[in-house]
Amino acid sequence: MPEGKNRAVVLGASMAGLLTAAVLSRTYDSVTLVERDVLPTSPAHRRGVPQSRHTHALLASGVRQLEEFLPGLADEAVAAGAHQGDLLGNIRWIINGHRLRRMDIGQPMLFCGRHLLEDLVRTRVRALPGVEFADGRDVIELTATADRRRVTGVRVGAQGAEDQALTADLVVDTTGRASRMPRWLTDLGYEPAPVERMAVDVGYSTRRYRFPEGFLGEDRLVLLGWTPDNPRAAGMVALEDGTHFVTLAGLLGDHPPTDPDEFTDFAETLQFPDVIDAMRAGEPLDDPVAFRYPANVRHHYEQVRDFPDGLLVLGDAVCAFNPLYGQGMTSAALQAAALGRVLADGGKPDWRTYFKAAAAAVNDAWDITTASDLVFPGVPGKRTPRVRVINAYLARLHAAAETDPSLSEAFVRVTGLIAPPQSLLRPDRAVKVLLHGGRSVGPGPRTGVPTPEKVRP
């Protein structure tokens, strides 16, 4: 054990915090997760994760990282009822007004409720040597040396109890979009990191349904994306208990309602009928619940000139994306993997090295998300010539991918954070896109798509 690497404290016990603790447990004698909520002991929704009542999917690259941190987790999830399926073979992608051609590309994903996945991860992390949970406690402040050059821990409090000081050789903030790190840094005499915001004003509502057996075929997830002409979207995901979440979404304030009848009316306005057909055939099991997401936010910690030692930031507290693209949990896993690589080099984790590695882990997801949102004229942001050309190119690629499964595969590998965005510009792919001319083959079947082609990945 390297000198001075005895105790780590992780702030926040959601997915980012849990994965961070799993990584830190490899090199620290003890890891304490501080969480404001009292954590459930079984799969359950909780206040600190309001998005758990909505459609989630763990991308293929996220599944790969979870298996690296916690071997066998995917099998445990399937045993608990989660569905496994292929990134292209078992997802019905309707993107930019086009149905992507299907085939099995050998990239497994997990489909289940967020609360189940988080419970499985939490149970495994709780069992790791040296890991303990301090739930029902809120962080009051960071503690630091007299010269404020190094963070030495945190002071936490709980209702009806005295404040408690937790000393640490490393503190990692994974408290998400509501992170108080900018204020904490100011209190310590440091400049907060530069912040980049893109207002999208996304709202979505979710309702749980039971569909007739086999209604969606082998599809585990249906994604119906928005377009500039219709800034409304939807998703349907298979849950572990045989039911499905149906999530409706709208951009720039065009939010779906929570009134059951109006929820159905909103689904009627979607560009493709897949979702409303399923809703009509199915049985609603509860009333819709809403969630709001005002803006994409990125804190550029890789640009800070000065920062206290013994302190790092990870997850949505670094970069929070438009949730409709489903990259949040996977991004957190990739950042945790970056932290693991920094720790593997030995010695104390250097914040400069880590923040540079974390930025590299989120760059692709940030570029994909923001470029996609800038297609909409009402989203404020700089539309550089590069962004305009790429979005025009993607529109043609999506049209060509209706009939060419190799282009579908290339696209979903990028959105699934498996391949870099520039891979879509590979010469052989660019030729196919440009020769296609952007013609659409039409909306396709109402309630299904052809069985995915089985090909060698």
C-alpha positions in Angstrom: 0.0 0.0 0.0 1.6 3.3 -1.0 2.3 5.7 1.9 -0.5 8.1 2.8 -3.2 6.1 0.9 -5.2 4.9 3.9 -8.7 6.4 3.8 -11.0 7.8 1.1 -14.3 9.4 1.5 -16.8 9.5 -1.4 -19.6 12.0 -1.3 -22.8 10.6 -2.8 -23.8 6.9 -3.1 -25.6 6.9 -6.4 -24.1 5.0 -9.4 -21.1 7.4 -9.8 -20.3 7.2 -6.1 -20.7 3.4 -5.9 -18.4 2.8 -8.9 -15.9 5.3 -7.5 -15.9 3.4 -4.2 -15.3 0.1 -6.1 -12.3 1.6 -7.8 -10.9 3.2 -4.6 -11.3 0.0 -2.6 -8.4 -1.5 -4.6 -5.9 0.9 -3.3 -7.3 2.4 -0.1 -7.5 0.6 3.3 -11.0 2.1 3.9 -13.6 3.9 1.8 -16.6 5.6 3.3 -19.6 6.6 1.2 -21.5 9.6 2.6 -25.1 9.8 1.4 -27.9 12.2 2.4 -30.6 9.7 1.8 -31.2 6.7 4.1 -30.4 4.0 1.6 -32.9 1.2 1.0 -31.9 -2.4 1.6 -33.7 -3.7 -1.5 -34.6 -2.3 -4.9 -36.6 0.9 -4.3 -36.9 4.4 -5.6 -35.4 7.1 -3.4 -35.5 10.9 -3.2 -31.9 11.4 -4.3 -32.4 9.6 -7.6 -35.7 11.0 -9.0 -34.8 9.8 -12.5 -35.1 6.2 -11.3 -38.8 6.3 -12.2 -38.0 6.8 -15.8 -36.5 4.8 -18.7 -32.8 3.8 -18.3 -30.5 1.6 -20.1 -26.8 0.8 -19.4 -24.8 1.1 -22.6 -22.6 -1.7 -23.8 -19.4 0.1 -22.8 -21.0 0.7 -19.4 -21.8 -3.0 -19.0 -18.2 -3.7 -19.9 -16.9 -1.3 -17.2 -19.2 -2.7 -14.5 -18.0 -6.2 -15.2 -14.4 -5.0 -14.8 -15.2 -3.3 -11.5 -17.6 -6.0 -10.2 -17.1 -9.3 -12.1 -20.3 -11.3 -12.6 -22.7 -8.3 -12.0 -24.4 -8.8 -15.4 -25.2 -12.4 -14.6 -26.6 -11.3 -11.2 -28.7 -8.7 -12.9 -30.2 -11.2 -15.4 -30.8 -13.6 -12.5 -32.8 -10.8 -10.8 -35.0 -10.3 -13.9 -33.0 -7.8 -16.0 -33.0 -8.4 -19.7 -29.9 -8.6 -21.8 -29.9 -7.6 -25.4 -27.8 -6.4 -28.3 -27.1 -2.7 -28.9 -28.5 -2.9 -32.4 -30.2 -6.2 -32.6 -32.6 -5.7 -29.6 -33.1 -2.0 -29.8 -35.6 -0.3 -32.2 -33.8 2.8 -33.2 -35.9 5.6 -34.8 -33.5 8.5 -35.2 -33.9 11.8 -37.0 -37.0 10.4 -38.6 -35.4 7.2 -39.9 -35.6 3.5 -38.7 -32.1 2.2 -38.5 -31.5 -1.2 -40.2 -31.1 -4.0 -37.6 -28.5 -6.6 -36.9 -26.9 -8.3 -34.0 -23.4 -6.7 -33.5 -22.3 -8.6 -30.4 -22.6 -5.6 -28.0 -24.7 -6.7 -24.9 -26.6 -4.2 -22.9 -28.7 -4.5 -19.7 -32.3 -3.4 -19.5 -34.0 -3.0 -16.2 -35.2 -0.4 -13.7 -32.5 2.0 -12.4 -33.5 1.1 -8.8 -32.7 -2.6 -9.4 -29.4 -2.0 -11.1 -28.3 0.5 -8.3 -29.4 -2.0 -5.6 -27.3 -4.8 -7.2 -24.2 -2.5 -7.5 -24.7 -1.2 -3.9 -24.9 -4.7 -2.5 -21.7 -5.7 -4.2 -19.9 -2.5 -3.2 -21.1 -2.9 0.4 -19.4 -6.3 0.5 -16.0 -5.0 -0.6 -13.3 -5.1 2.0 -12.9 -1.8 3.8 -16.0 -0.2 2.4 -18.6 1.4 4.7 -21.7 3.5 4.2 -22.5 6.6 6.2 -26.1 7.3 4.9 -28.6 9.7 6.3 -25.9 12.3 6.6 -25.3 15.5 4.7 -22.0 17.2 4.0 -21.6 20.5 5.8 -18.2 21.5 4.6 -14.8 20.3 3.5 -12.0 20.4 6.0 -8.5 21.5 5.0 -5.0 22.2 6.3 -4.3 25.7 7.7 -2.8 26.8 4.3 -5.8 25.3 2.5 -3.5 23.5 0.1 -4.9 20.1 1.0 -8.3 18.8 1.8 -8.2 16.6 4.9 -11.8 15.3 5.0 -15.4 16.5 5.5 -17.7 17.5 8.3 -21.1 15.8 8.1 -24.3 16.1 10.0 -27.5 14.2 10.6 -30.8 15.3 11.9 -30.9 14.9 15.7 -27.2 14.0 15.9 -23.9 16.0 16.5 -21.8 16.9 13.5 -19.0 14.4 12.7 -15.6 15.0 11.2 -14.4 12.4 8.8 -10.7 12.6 8.0 -9.5 11.4 4.7 -6.4 11.2 2.4 -8.8 11.6 -0.5 -12.3 13.1 -0.9 -14.2 12.5 -4.2 -17.3 14.5 -4.9 -19.9 12.4 -6.8 -23.0 14.4 -5.7 -24.2 15.0 -9.2 -25.7 18.1 -10.8 -26.5 19.6 -7.4 -22.8 19.5 -6.4 -21.8 22.3 -4.1 -18.1 22.0 -5.2 -18.1 25.5 -6.8 -19.1 27.0 -3.4 -16.7 24.8 -1.4 -13.8 25.9 -3.6 -14.7 29.5 -3.2 -14.8 29.0 0.6 -11.3 27.5 0.4 -10.1 30.5 -1.6 -10.0 28.8 -5.0 -11.6 29.8 -8.3 -14.4 27.5 -9.4 -13.8 25.6 -12.7 -15.1 27.3 -15.9 -18.6 26.2 -16.6 -20.2 25.5 -20.0 -24.0 25.4 -20.1 -26.4 24.7 -22.9 -30.1 25.3 -22.1 -32.3 22.6 -23.5 -35.3 22.7 -21.1 -36.1 19.0 -21.4 -39.1 17.5 -19.7 -40.3 14.0 -19.7 -43.1 11.9 -18.1 -43.1 8.2 -17.6 -45.9 5.7 -17.0 -45.6 1.9 -16.4 -47.5 -0.4 -18.7 -48.1 -4.1 -19.2 -48.1 -5.1 -22.9 -49.5 -8.3 -24.4 -46.9 -11.0 -24.4 -44.6 -10.7 -27.4 -46.0 -7.4 -28.5 -42.6 -5.8 -29.0 -41.0 -9.0 -30.3 -37.4 -9.3 -29.3 -37.0 -5.5 -28.7 -35.9 -4.7 -25.2 -35.8 -0.9 -25.9 -37.6 1.3 -28.3 -36.1 4.8 -29.0 -38.1 7.3 -31.0 -36.0 10.4 -31.3 -37.1 13.9 -31.8 -36.5 16.0 -35.0 -36.4 19.8 -35.6 -39.9 19.5 -37.1 -41.2 17.6 -34.1 -39.2 18.2 -30.9 -41.0 15.3 -29.1 -39.5 11.9 -28.4 -40.2 8.7 -26.5 -38.7 5.5 -25.1 -40.1 2.2 -24.0 -37.9 -0.2 -22.0 -38.4 -3.7 -20.7 -38.3 -4.0 -16.9 -37.4 -6.9 -14.7 -41.0 -7.7 -13.6 -42.4 -8.1 -17.2 -43.7 -4.6 -17.4 -42.4 -1.6 -19.4 -41.7 2.0 -18.8 -43.1 4.3 -21.4 -41.3 7.7 -21.3 -42.5 10.7 -23.4 -40.2 13.7 -23.7 -40.2 17.2 -25.1 -37.5 19.8 -25.7 -37.5 23.5 -25.1 -40.4 23.6 -22.8 -42.6 21.4 -24.8 -43.1 19.0 -21.9 -45.4 16.0 -21.8 -48.2 16.2 -19.2 -48.8 13.9 -16.2 -52.6 13.8 -16.6 -53.3 10.3 -18.0 -55.5 11.4 -20.8 -53.2 14.2 -21.9 -50.3 11.9 -21.7 -52.0 9.7 -24.3 -52.8 12.8 -26.4 -49.1 13.7 -26.4 -48.1 10.3 -27.6 -50.6 10.7 -30.5 -48.5 13.6 -31.8 -45.2 11.6 -32.1 -43.9 11.2 -35.6 -44.1 7.4 -35.6 -47.0 5.3 -34.2 -44.9 2.6 -32.4 -45.4 4.1 -28.9 -49.1 5.0 -29.1 -49.8 1.6 -30.7 -48.2 -0.1 -27.7 -50.0 2.1 -25.2 -53.3 1.3 -26.8 -52.6 -2.4 -26.7 -51.3 -2.3 -23.1 -52.6 -1.8 -19.7 -51.4 1.3 -17.7 -50.4 0.4 -14.2 -49.9 3.8 -12.6 -50.2 7.6 -13.3 -47.4 9.4 -15.2 -44.6 11.0 -13.2 -42.5 14.0 -14.5 -38.9 15.0 -14.5 -37.3 18.2 -15.7 -33.8 18.8 -17.0 -32.9 22.4 -17.7 -29.5 22.3 -19.3 -26.4 20.4 -20.3 -23.7 21.4 -17.9 -19.9 20.8 -18.0 -17.5 21.9 -15.3 -14.1 22.1 -17.0 -11.9 21.0 -14.1 -9.2 20.2 -16.6 -8.8 23.9 -17.1 -8.3 25.0 -13.5 -4.9 26.4 -12.7 -5.0 25.7 -8.9 -6.9 23.1 -6.9 -6.4 21.6 -3.5 -4.7 18.3 -3.2 -6.7 15.4 -1.8 -9.9 16.4 -3.7 -11.4 15.1 -6.9 -14.8 15.4 -8.7 -16.5 12.7 -10.8 -19.8 11.9 -12.5 -22.6 14.4 -13.2 -20.7 16.8 -10.9 -18.2 17.1 -13.7 -20.5 16.8 -16.7 -24.3 16.3 -16.9 -25.8 15.4 -20.3 -29.3 15.6 -21.8 -30.7 12.4 -20.3 -32.6 11.4 -23.4 -29.4 10.2 -24.9 -28.8 7.7 -22.1 -25.1 8.3 -21.5 -25.0 9.4 -17.9 -24.3 6.1 -16.1 -21.9 5.0 -18.7 -20.1 8.3 -18.6 -19.7 7.9 -14.8 -18.3 4.4 -15.3 -15.8 5.7 -17.8 -14.7 8.4 -15.5 -14.3 5.9 -12.6 -12.2 3.8 -15.0 -10.0 6.8 -15.7 -9.6 7.3 -11.9 -8.6 3.7 -11.7 -5.9 4.1 -14.3 -4.5 7.2 -12.4 -4.4 5.2 -9.2 -2.7 2.3 -10.9 0.3 4.5 -11.5 1.0 4.5 -7.7 1.5 7.4 -5.4 -1.0 10.0 -4.5 -3.6 10.8 -7.1 -2.6 14.1 -8.8 -5.6 16.3 -9.6 -4.1 17.6 -12.8 -3.5 14.1 -14.2 -7.0 12.9 -13.1 -8.9 15.9 -14.4 -7.2 15.5 -17.8 -8.1 11.8 -17.9 -11.7 12.5 -16.8 -12.1 15.2 -19.5 -10.9 12.6 -22.1 -13.5 10.2 -20.8 -16.4 12.7 -21.2 -15.3 14.5 -24.4 -17.1 12.2 -26.9 -20.3 12.0 -25.0 -20.4 15.8 -24.5 -19.7 16.4 -28.2 -22.3 14.0 -29.3 -25.0 15.4 -27.0 -24.4 19.1 -27.6 -24.1 18.7 -31.4 -27.4 16.8 -31.4 -29.1 19.4 -29.4 -27.8 22.2 -31.6 -29.9 20.8 -34.5 -32.8 22.6 -32.8 -32.8 26.3 -33.6 -34.2 27.2 -30.2 -31.2 25.7 -28.3 -28.7 28.5 -27.6 -25.1 27.8 -28.6 -22.4 28.4 -31.1 -23.1 26.6 -34.4 -19.6 26.5 -35.9 -19.2 25.4 -39.5 -17.9 22.1 -38.2 -21.1 21.5 -36.2 -23.3 22.4 -39.1 -21.4 20.1 -41.5 -21.4 17.2 -39.1 -25.2 17.5 -38.4 -25.9 17.7 -42.1 -23.8 14.6 -42.6 -25.5 12.8 -39.8 -28.9 13.5 -41.3 -27.8 11.8 -44.5 -26.2 8.9 -42.6 -29.4 8.2 -40.7 -31.3 8.1 -43.9 -28.7 5.7 -45.5 -28.8 3.6 -42.3 -32.4 2.7 -43.0 -31.1 0.2 -45.6 -27.4 -0.3 -44.7 -26.8 -2.1 -41.4 -23.1 -1.3 -41.5 -24.0 2.4 -41.2 -26.5 1.6 -38.4 -23.7 -0.3 -36.6 -21.2 2.5 -37.0 -23.7 5.0 -35.6 -24.8 3.1 -32.5 -21.2 2.2 -31.7 -20.5 6.0 -31.5 -23.7 6.8 -29.5 -22.9 3.8 -27.3 -19.5 5.3 -26.5 -17.7 2.3 -28.0 -16.2 4.1 -31.0 -15.1 7.7 -31.4 -17.3 10.1 -33.4 -14.7 10.5 -36.1 -15.1 6.8 -37.0 -18.3 7.8 -38.8 -16.2 9.8 -41.3 -14.2 6.8 -42.3 -13.8 7.0 -46.2 -15.8 3.8 -47.0 -18.7 5.0 -44.8 -18.6 8.5 -46.1 -18.9 7.3 -49.7 -22.0 5.2 -48.8 -23.5 8.2 -47.0 -22.8 10.7 -49.8 -24.0 8.3 -52.6 -27.2 7.6 -50.8 -28.4 11.2 -51.1 -30.5 11.3 -47.9 -33.6 9.6 -49.3 -35.9 7.9 -46.8 -37.6 4.6 -47.4 -40.6 5.6 -45.3 -41.9 5.1 -41.8 -41.9 1.3 -41.9 -44.2 -1.1 -40.0 -46.3 0.2 -37.2 -45.6 -2.2 -34.4 -42.5 -3.9 -35.3 -39.4 -4.2 -37.5 -37.8 -7.1 -39.3 -36.0 -9.7 -37.2 -32.4 -8.5 -36.8 -29.9 -10.0 -39.1 -27.4 -12.4 -37.4 -24.0 -11.5 -38.5 -20.5 -11.8 -37.2 -19.6 -8.8 -34.9 
